[in-house]
Amino acid sequence: MTQALLREIIDYANRADPYPLYEELRKNPVSHDGNGPYVVSTYYEIQSLLHDPRISSDARNLKSTGDDPLGQSADDEGTALPPSFLKLDPPDHDRLRRMTNRPFGPPHAPHRVHDMRDELHGLVGGLIDNIATSGNLDRVDLVDQFAYPFPVTVICRLLGVPHEDEPRFHVWAETLAASLDPDPDGDPAQRGKGTTDARMELGMYLAGLIEERRKNPGNDMLSQLATADGPDGAMTTMEALSTSALLLIAGHETTVNLITNGMLTLLRHPDVLQRLREDPGLSVPIVEELLRYEPPVQLLPQRTTLSDIEVAGVNIPKGASLWLILASGNRDPKRFENPDRFDPDRKDIQHLGLGSGIHSCFGAPLARQEAQLALSELARRLENPRLLEDPPPYRQNAVLRGPRHLQIACDGVLPKAA
């Protein structure tokens, strides 16, 4: 039963609406067929496990994948770069995360994200201006023309990547994000080679950039990762490479989905879209509700038990594969009233959309700011926007779920605010 449901969730035919399948999963907080992963689908159990030190993110602790639809293994990151801190446990995880946070957020860099606001606003405005001058408002692809180029530009500016090299990051980010997609029918060898090649190309590019920044450091984050020497010491070149690659994927792909899922949801709820148009401040609760209602990361399939544990009366042995279905927990009626209703006025909004615990989303402040600015400006400037296709075509990725294209039409584009 569990394996059949997982394969339905992974099946592209259900990408547009996996929520009825999650509802079926929640009939049992922990599901397991006797082979393959243990699947946790209810809010309180997921929340507890995200904070449980007996749960590992390091695939090297996985004993056997069994019939795991992901086919994950200890070396799934390939040999080009070491695992990022996202896939490590304490103390290595904590050391690298602290070192990465020093140039990014409080207490050492409390203003970095805030100080990017004007630049982000300019990027958003420029992309909407490009839509206005595209000559075809009868068919606008909000993914290709807005949601995809915006976050990759932001992460490149954060790292200090030259503007002319940004298009190369589109290709690398797409390949690396797709490697997270469960694909039981794909060729594992070919898929692994494509991922390794992309990581190698990205690694070689970043290695050159890191070396250049060590000689001529700037105020960008990559310069500080490459040159800083704080209480935890200095990052090795390989650690700086791996961390930069992580920031590219985590800082780009999830934000693309958050913005695209957000516009799709708003276009399906025109009353909320109109409220946002009249009150840009509503973007704050809207983004929080979107992170619950349509989270960009649907599930965490790479967790492992470090010891025998019991969850909701189910014994899970040491070394077992553990899947945490975040999007299912976000729709758990035992936690949220009317969970299938999109409600930006919801008062109790402790969602799982950005994870929780030591692996909570590192870039959450930046992702929130990007989405708030993007959605409020799109709502304000696009006149009478409407969907041309619903549901839209989705990406293949079941983990990082979002539309591949979002075709809309609009009657016009208002000018930037004075």
C-alpha positions as CSV (number, residue, x, y, z in Angstrom):
1,M,0.0,0.0,0.0
2,T,2.7,2.5,1.0
3,Q,4.9,1.8,-2.0
4,A,1.9,2.0,-4.3
5,L,1.0,5.4,-2.9
6,L,4.6,6.7,-3.1
7,R,4.7,5.7,-6.7
8,E,1.5,7.5,-7.4
9,I,3.0,10.6,-5.6
10,I,6.1,10.4,-7.8
11,D,4.0,9.7,-10.9
12,Y,4.0,12.8,-13.1
13,A,0.3,12.3,-13.8
14,N,-0.4,13.4,-10.2
15,R,2.0,16.3,-10.0
16,A,-0.7,19.0,-10.4
17,D,-2.6,17.8,-7.4
18,P,-0.9,15.3,-5.0
19,Y,-3.0,16.4,-2.0
20,P,-5.6,13.6,-2.2
21,L,-2.8,11.1,-2.1
22,Y,-1.3,12.8,1.0
23,E,-4.8,12.6,2.6
24,E,-4.7,8.9,2.0
25,L,-1.3,8.6,3.5
26,R,-2.4,10.5,6.7
27,K,-4.7,7.6,7.6
28,N,-1.5,6.1,9.1
29,P,0.9,8.6,10.6
30,V,3.8,6.2,9.7
31,S,3.5,3.9,6.8
32,H,5.7,1.0,5.8
33,D,5.3,-2.0,3.6
34,G,8.1,-4.1,5.1
35,N,10.5,-3.0,2.5
36,G,11.5,0.5,1.4
37,P,11.2,3.8,3.3
38,Y,9.2,4.6,6.4
39,V,6.9,7.4,5.4
40,V,5.7,10.0,7.9
41,S,2.8,12.1,6.8
42,T,1.3,13.9,9.8
43,Y,2.2,17.3,11.2
44,Y,3.1,16.6,14.8
45,E,5.2,13.5,14.0
46,I,7.1,15.3,11.2
47,Q,7.7,18.3,13.5
48,S,9.0,16.1,16.3
49,L,11.4,14.2,13.9
50,L,12.8,17.4,12.4
51,H,14.0,18.2,16.0
52,D,15.1,14.7,16.9
53,P,18.9,14.2,17.2
54,R,18.4,10.5,16.4
55,I,17.5,11.4,12.8
56,S,20.4,11.8,10.4
57,S,20.6,13.8,7.1
58,D,23.9,11.9,6.2
59,A,23.1,9.2,3.6
60,R,26.2,7.4,4.7
61,N,24.2,6.2,7.8
62,L,21.7,4.5,5.5
63,K,21.9,0.7,5.8
64,S,19.8,-0.2,2.8
65,T,17.4,1.5,0.4
66,G,15.3,-1.6,-0.2
67,D,12.6,-0.7,-2.6
68,D,13.1,3.1,-2.1
69,P,11.7,4.8,-5.1
70,L,14.4,7.4,-4.9
71,G,17.1,4.8,-5.2
72,Q,19.2,7.1,-2.9
73,S,22.7,5.9,-1.8
74,A,25.5,7.1,0.3
75,D,27.3,8.6,-2.7
76,D,24.3,10.3,-4.3
77,E,26.1,13.6,-4.5
78,G,28.7,12.2,-6.8
79,T,32.5,12.6,-6.5
80,A,32.9,16.1,-7.8
81,L,32.2,17.8,-4.5
82,P,31.9,16.7,-0.8
83,P,28.4,16.7,0.7
84,S,27.0,20.1,1.5
85,F,26.1,20.9,5.1
86,L,22.5,20.2,4.2
87,K,23.5,16.5,4.0
88,L,25.7,16.4,7.1
89,D,25.0,15.9,10.8
90,P,26.5,17.7,13.8
91,P,29.2,18.6,14.5
92,D,30.3,19.0,10.8
93,H,26.9,20.5,9.9
94,D,26.9,23.0,12.7
95,R,30.4,24.2,12.0
96,L,29.8,24.8,8.3
97,R,26.4,26.3,8.9
98,R,27.9,28.8,11.4
99,M,30.6,29.7,9.0
100,T,28.2,30.2,6.2
101,N,25.9,32.3,8.3
102,R,28.6,34.8,9.4
103,P,28.5,36.8,6.1
104,F,24.8,36.2,5.6
105,G,22.8,37.0,8.7
106,P,22.7,38.0,12.4
107,P,24.7,38.6,14.5
108,H,27.7,39.2,12.2
109,A,25.9,40.5,9.1
110,P,22.4,41.6,10.3
111,H,21.7,43.9,7.4
112,R,22.8,41.9,4.4
113,V,19.3,40.7,3.4
114,H,17.6,43.9,4.4
115,D,20.2,46.0,2.4
116,M,19.4,44.0,-0.7
117,R,15.8,45.2,-0.7
118,D,16.3,48.1,-3.1
119,E,18.3,45.9,-5.5
120,L,15.6,43.2,-5.4
121,H,12.9,45.9,-6.0
122,G,14.9,47.1,-9.0
123,L,15.3,43.5,-10.4
124,V,11.6,42.9,-10.0
125,G,10.7,46.2,-11.7
126,G,13.0,45.5,-14.6
127,L,11.6,42.1,-15.2
128,I,8.0,43.4,-15.2
129,D,9.1,46.2,-17.5
130,N,10.5,43.5,-19.9
131,I,7.1,41.9,-19.9
132,A,5.5,45.2,-20.7
133,T,7.8,45.7,-23.7
134,S,7.7,42.1,-24.9
135,G,5.0,43.0,-27.4
136,N,2.7,40.1,-26.5
137,L,0.6,40.5,-23.4
138,D,-1.8,37.8,-24.7
139,R,0.7,35.1,-23.7
140,V,3.2,35.8,-20.9
141,D,5.1,32.9,-19.3
142,L,5.6,34.0,-15.7
143,V,8.2,31.2,-15.2
144,D,10.5,32.0,-18.1
145,Q,10.0,35.7,-18.1
146,F,10.0,36.4,-14.4
147,A,10.1,33.6,-11.7
148,Y,13.1,31.8,-13.2
149,P,15.5,34.7,-13.9
150,F,14.7,36.7,-10.8
151,P,16.1,34.3,-8.0
152,V,19.1,33.1,-10.1
153,T,20.1,36.8,-10.5
154,V,19.7,37.4,-6.8
155,I,21.8,34.4,-5.8
156,C,24.5,35.4,-8.3
157,R,24.5,38.9,-7.0
158,L,24.8,37.6,-3.5
159,L,27.7,35.4,-4.4
160,G,29.4,37.9,-6.6
161,V,29.0,36.1,-9.9
162,P,29.6,38.3,-13.0
163,H,26.4,39.2,-14.7
164,E,27.5,37.7,-18.1
165,D,28.0,34.3,-16.5
166,E,24.5,34.1,-14.9
167,P,22.9,32.2,-17.9
168,R,25.4,29.3,-17.2
169,F,23.9,29.0,-13.7
170,H,20.4,28.3,-15.2
171,V,21.7,25.1,-16.8
172,W,23.6,23.9,-13.7
173,A,20.8,24.7,-11.3
174,E,18.2,22.9,-13.4
175,T,20.4,19.7,-13.7
176,L,21.2,19.6,-10.0
177,A,17.7,20.3,-8.9
178,A,16.4,17.5,-11.2
179,S,18.8,15.1,-9.6
180,L,16.5,15.3,-6.5
181,D,13.5,14.1,-8.4
182,P,12.5,10.4,-7.7
183,D,12.6,8.7,-11.1
184,P,12.1,4.9,-10.8
185,D,12.0,4.5,-14.6
186,G,15.2,6.5,-15.4
187,D,18.6,5.2,-16.1
188,P,20.5,5.6,-12.8
189,A,23.9,5.5,-14.4
190,Q,23.1,8.2,-17.0
191,R,21.3,10.3,-14.5
192,G,24.2,10.1,-12.1
193,K,26.7,11.0,-14.9
194,G,24.7,14.1,-15.8
195,T,24.5,15.2,-12.2
196,T,28.2,14.6,-11.7
197,D,29.1,16.5,-14.9
198,A,27.0,19.5,-13.8
199,R,28.6,19.5,-10.3
200,M,32.1,19.2,-11.9
201,E,31.5,22.1,-14.3
202,L,29.9,24.2,-11.5
203,G,32.8,23.3,-9.2
204,M,35.5,24.2,-11.7
205,Y,33.8,27.6,-12.4
206,L,33.4,28.4,-8.7
207,A,37.0,27.3,-7.9
208,G,38.3,29.8,-10.4
209,L,36.0,32.5,-8.9
210,I,37.1,31.6,-5.3
211,E,40.7,31.9,-6.2
212,E,40.1,35.3,-7.9
213,R,38.2,36.5,-4.8
214,R,41.1,35.4,-2.5
215,K,43.4,37.6,-4.4
216,N,40.9,40.5,-4.8
217,P,38.2,40.1,-2.2
218,G,35.0,42.2,-2.5
219,N,32.0,42.7,-0.3
220,D,30.2,39.7,-1.8
221,M,29.4,36.5,0.1
222,L,31.7,34.3,-1.9
223,S,34.7,36.6,-1.0
224,Q,33.8,36.3,2.6
225,L,33.4,32.5,2.5
226,A,36.8,32.3,0.7
227,T,38.7,34.6,3.0
228,A,37.1,34.6,6.5
229,D,38.9,33.0,9.4
230,G,36.7,33.1,12.5
231,P,36.3,31.0,15.6
232,D,35.5,27.9,13.5
233,G,38.6,28.4,11.4
234,A,38.6,28.9,7.6
235,M,36.7,27.0,5.0
236,T,38.7,24.8,2.8
237,T,38.4,25.4,-1.0
238,M,36.2,22.2,-1.3
239,E,34.0,23.3,1.6
240,A,33.5,26.8,0.0
241,L,32.7,25.1,-3.4
242,S,30.2,22.8,-1.8
243,T,28.5,25.5,0.2
244,S,28.3,27.9,-2.8
245,A,26.7,25.1,-4.9
246,L,24.2,24.5,-2.2
247,L,23.3,28.2,-2.0
248,L,22.8,28.2,-5.8
249,I,20.2,25.4,-5.7
250,A,18.6,26.2,-2.3
251,G,18.6,30.0,-3.1
252,H,17.2,29.6,-6.6
253,E,15.0,26.5,-7.3
254,T,12.9,26.8,-4.1
255,T,12.2,30.5,-4.7
256,V,11.2,29.9,-8.3
257,N,8.6,27.5,-7.1
258,L,7.4,29.7,-4.2
259,I,6.8,32.6,-6.6
260,T,5.2,30.5,-9.3
261,N,3.0,28.5,-6.9
262,G,2.1,31.8,-5.3
263,M,1.0,33.5,-8.5
264,L,-0.9,30.4,-9.6
265,T,-2.7,30.3,-6.2
266,L,-3.5,34.1,-6.4
267,L,-4.9,33.8,-9.9
268,R,-7.1,31.0,-8.6
269,H,-8.3,33.3,-5.8
270,P,-8.9,36.6,-7.5
271,D,-10.4,38.2,-4.3
272,V,-7.1,37.7,-2.5
273,L,-5.2,39.0,-5.6
274,Q,-7.3,42.2,-5.5
275,R,-6.7,42.6,-1.8
276,L,-2.9,42.3,-2.4
277,R,-3.2,44.9,-5.2
278,E,-4.7,47.3,-2.8
279,D,-2.5,46.5,0.2
280,P,1.0,45.3,-0.5
281,G,1.5,44.7,3.2
282,L,-0.7,41.7,2.8
283,S,2.2,40.0,1.0
284,V,3.6,39.0,4.4
285,P,0.7,36.7,5.5
286,I,0.1,35.6,2.0
287,V,3.6,34.2,1.7
288,E,3.4,32.4,5.0
289,E,0.1,30.8,4.0
290,L,1.6,29.9,0.6
291,L,4.4,28.1,2.4
292,R,1.8,26.0,4.2
293,Y,-0.7,25.6,1.3
294,E,1.7,25.1,-1.6
295,P,5.2,24.6,-0.2
296,P,8.0,24.6,-2.8
297,V,9.6,21.6,-1.0
298,Q,7.0,18.9,-0.8
299,L,9.0,16.1,0.9
300,L,12.3,15.3,2.5
301,P,13.3,11.8,1.3
302,Q,16.8,11.6,2.6
303,R,16.6,11.1,6.3
304,T,18.0,8.1,8.2
305,T,17.6,6.8,11.8
306,L,20.7,6.6,14.0
307,S,19.1,4.2,16.4
308,D,15.9,2.2,16.8
309,I,13.1,4.6,17.4
310,E,9.3,4.5,17.9
311,V,7.0,6.9,16.1
312,A,3.2,6.9,16.5
313,G,3.5,3.3,17.7
314,V,5.6,2.1,14.8
315,N,9.1,0.7,15.5
316,I,11.7,2.1,13.0
317,P,15.1,0.3,13.0
318,K,18.5,1.9,13.0
319,G,19.7,2.8,9.5
320,A,16.2,2.9,7.9
321,S,15.2,5.2,5.1
322,L,12.8,7.9,6.3
323,W,10.6,10.1,4.2
324,L,9.0,13.2,5.8
325,I,6.1,14.5,3.7
326,L,6.1,18.2,4.6
327,A,3.3,19.1,2.3
328,S,1.1,16.4,3.8
329,G,1.8,17.7,7.3
330,N,0.9,21.2,6.2
331,R,-2.6,19.9,5.3
332,D,-3.1,17.9,8.4
333,P,-6.6,18.6,9.8
334,K,-5.4,17.7,13.3
335,R,-3.1,20.7,13.1
336,F,-4.9,23.2,10.8
337,E,-8.5,24.1,10.6
338,N,-9.9,23.8,7.1
339,P,-6.4,22.8,5.8
340,D,-7.4,22.6,2.1
341,R,-8.6,26.3,2.1
342,F,-6.2,29.0,1.1
343,D,-6.6,31.6,3.9
344,P,-4.1,34.5,4.2
345,D,-6.0,35.6,7.3
346,R,-5.2,32.4,9.1
347,K,-3.9,33.2,12.6
348,D,-2.1,30.0,13.5
349,I,0.5,29.5,10.8
350,Q,3.3,27.4,12.2
351,H,3.9,25.6,8.9
352,L,6.6,23.2,7.8
353,G,7.2,25.0,4.5
354,L,10.7,26.0,5.4
355,G,11.5,22.9,7.5
356,S,12.3,23.2,11.2
357,G,15.1,22.3,13.6
358,I,18.8,22.4,12.7
359,H,18.1,22.0,9.0
360,S,15.5,24.7,8.7
361,C,15.8,26.7,5.5
362,F,19.1,28.7,5.7
363,G,18.0,31.4,3.3
364,A,14.4,31.8,4.7
365,P,14.7,35.6,5.2
366,L,15.9,36.2,1.6
367,A,13.3,33.8,0.2
368,R,10.5,35.5,2.1
369,Q,11.7,39.0,0.9
370,E,11.9,37.9,-2.7
371,A,8.5,36.3,-2.7
372,Q,6.8,39.2,-0.9
373,L,8.3,41.8,-3.4
374,A,7.6,39.7,-6.4
375,L,4.0,38.9,-5.6
376,S,3.1,42.4,-4.5
377,E,4.5,44.0,-7.6
378,L,3.0,41.5,-10.0
379,A,-0.3,42.0,-8.3
380,R,0.0,45.8,-8.5
381,R,1.3,46.2,-12.1
382,L,-0.4,43.5,-14.1
383,E,-3.8,44.6,-15.3
384,N,-6.5,41.9,-15.3
385,P,-4.1,38.9,-15.3
386,R,-5.7,35.6,-16.1
387,L,-4.6,32.0,-16.5
388,L,-4.5,30.5,-20.0
389,E,-4.0,27.0,-18.8
390,D,-5.1,25.4,-15.5
391,P,-3.6,23.3,-14.4
392,P,-0.3,24.4,-16.0
393,P,2.4,21.9,-17.0
394,Y,4.5,21.0,-14.0
395,R,8.1,20.2,-13.7
396,Q,9.1,16.6,-13.4
397,N,10.4,17.1,-9.9
398,A,8.2,15.7,-7.2
399,V,10.4,17.0,-4.4
400,L,10.8,20.6,-5.6
401,R,7.3,20.8,-7.0
402,G,6.1,23.8,-9.2
403,P,4.9,24.7,-12.6
404,R,7.4,24.5,-15.5
405,H,5.4,27.2,-17.3
406,L,2.7,29.5,-16.1
407,Q,1.0,31.1,-19.1
408,I,-1.1,34.1,-18.5
409,A,-2.7,37.0,-20.4
410,C,-3.1,40.5,-19.1
411,D,-4.6,43.8,-20.5
412,G,-1.7,46.0,-19.7
413,V,1.2,46.7,-17.3
414,L,1.2,49.7,-15.0
415,P,4.3,51.8,-14.6
416,K,6.7,51.5,-11.7
417,A,5.7,53.3,-8.6
418,A,7.3,56.7,-8.3
